[in-house]
């Protein structure tokens, strides 16, 4: 499995930032691959990404037409040992955030296209906007 990771720092180096007032994020994108967005409060290696609250973003049926998806911090979750039970929500991590990571996965040699048009604070008026 090949991974591509893009990160956006939300705090100065060796510090955290309280971004809970954002309410969550809105991401406008085009993509022919699904991906996860992680809320990272403690830096580690890539093997511990599943211990970070994350939200899933679907590949688009028409990957040329942008879509906006808005996700509240409470909808960022960590599941218990691969089950469907929620271990924790992203609300607490938003109070001590370092990075917002976008992680794409695919088979080695597989080419996928994505374009991040904008990343902003949560705004329910943008839900599902193309």
Buried (B, 14 or more C-beta within 10 A) or exposed (E): EEEEBBBEEBBEEEEBBEBBEBBBBBBBBBBBBBBBBBBBBEEEEEEEBEBBBBBEBEBBEEBEEBBBBBBBBEBBBBEEEEEEEEEBBBBEBBBBBBBBBBBBBBEEEEEBEBEBEEBEEBBEEBEEEE
